[in-house]
Amino acid sequence: MQSHEGLKQEHPFLEARLHSLVLTMLQIADDEVALTLRFYEWAGKESDIKLQPEAGANSAAENDLMEKPVPDLSFQEGAVTAHTKPFEIKTVRIRFVSKLPAAPAERTSN
């Protein structure tokens, strides 16, 4: 699927359905095998974000702005959904079993 000026809305290791949300940070965690994502709702309405990581993710949790865990989020059909309130900033950490998916340039074909 193509979006603004030909940029793809998804990356091979993570698909995100944002709607009225803006992704502001994607970071590899330095204390565990995980990705941290931060986004905010810009339209002044409640919304959901659906994150579908590549296979190997085993848990996800909301974090506060200091990246301390708050309630865990449940995986359903390989995806996790987080609810946001109007203008809310939300941080989600997705944990992986052993290692993060390789970046496209690092992948090799057999």
N, C-alpha and C positions, 0 to 999 in steps of 0.2 A: 504494500500500500504506500503510495507517495503522498507527501504533504507539502507544505510551503516550500517553494523553490526547489523541488525535487529531493528534499531530505526525507529519508525514511523515518517512520514513526516507531520503528522497532529495531532492536539490535539482536543479533543471534543469541545472546545469553540472557536477555530479559525483554519481555514484551510488557508495555505499560499502556493502559487505557486511561487517559487523563481527563478528557472532557473539559471541565472548567478549572483544571489544576495545572500548575506550572512546576516542572521539576527543576530545582535550583542546585541540587548537589547529588552526585553519585560518587561514593568513596569506598575504597577497599579498606576494611577495618584493619587496624594494626594489632589488635589484641586477640583476634580469632579469625577463622576462615569465614568471612562474611562480607556482604555489601551493605552499605548504609545509603539510604535515599532520603532526601528532604524535598518537600514540595509544599506549595500553598494554594489555597482556593482563592481565586481572584474575582469571581462574579457575584459574590454576596449571597450564595445559596449553598445548601447542603449538597454534598457530592460524594461519590465513591471513587477510589482508585483501585483498579484491578492489576496486580502484578503477577506475571507468569514467568518465573525464572526457568532456566534450563534445568534438566534433570540433575539431581544431586543436592538440591535445597531440601533441608529437613525441618526447618522451623523459621518462624518470623515473629517479630515483636515490635510494638510501637516503642519509641524511645522519646524521652523528653528532650528539650533543646540542649541539655548537657550530655546527651547520648546515654543516659541511664535508662535501663529497661523499665517499661510500664507494661500493661497487659499484653499477653501473647496473642497473636492472631492465628486463626486456624487455616490450614490449607484445605481447599476443596477442589478436587479434580486438577491438582497440580498448580493451583493459583491461590493467591491470598488477596483479600479485599479489605481495605481500610476506609472507614467513614470519616469525612471531614465536615466541620461546621463552617458557616460563612466566614471567610477571611482567615481561617485557621492555618497555622503552620504545622505540618506533620512530619515526623521522622520515623522511618521504618528500617529495621535491620533484618536482612535475610541471611540465615546461617546455612552453610553448606557442609555436607558430610566430611569431605576430605580436602578438596582443593577447589578453587574457583575455576569456572570454565575458561578456557584459553581464549585470548583475544584473536580475532580473525587472522591477523598476520602470523600468529604463532601456531595455528592449526596446520596439521600435515595431513595429506591424503594417503591412504594405503592402497 
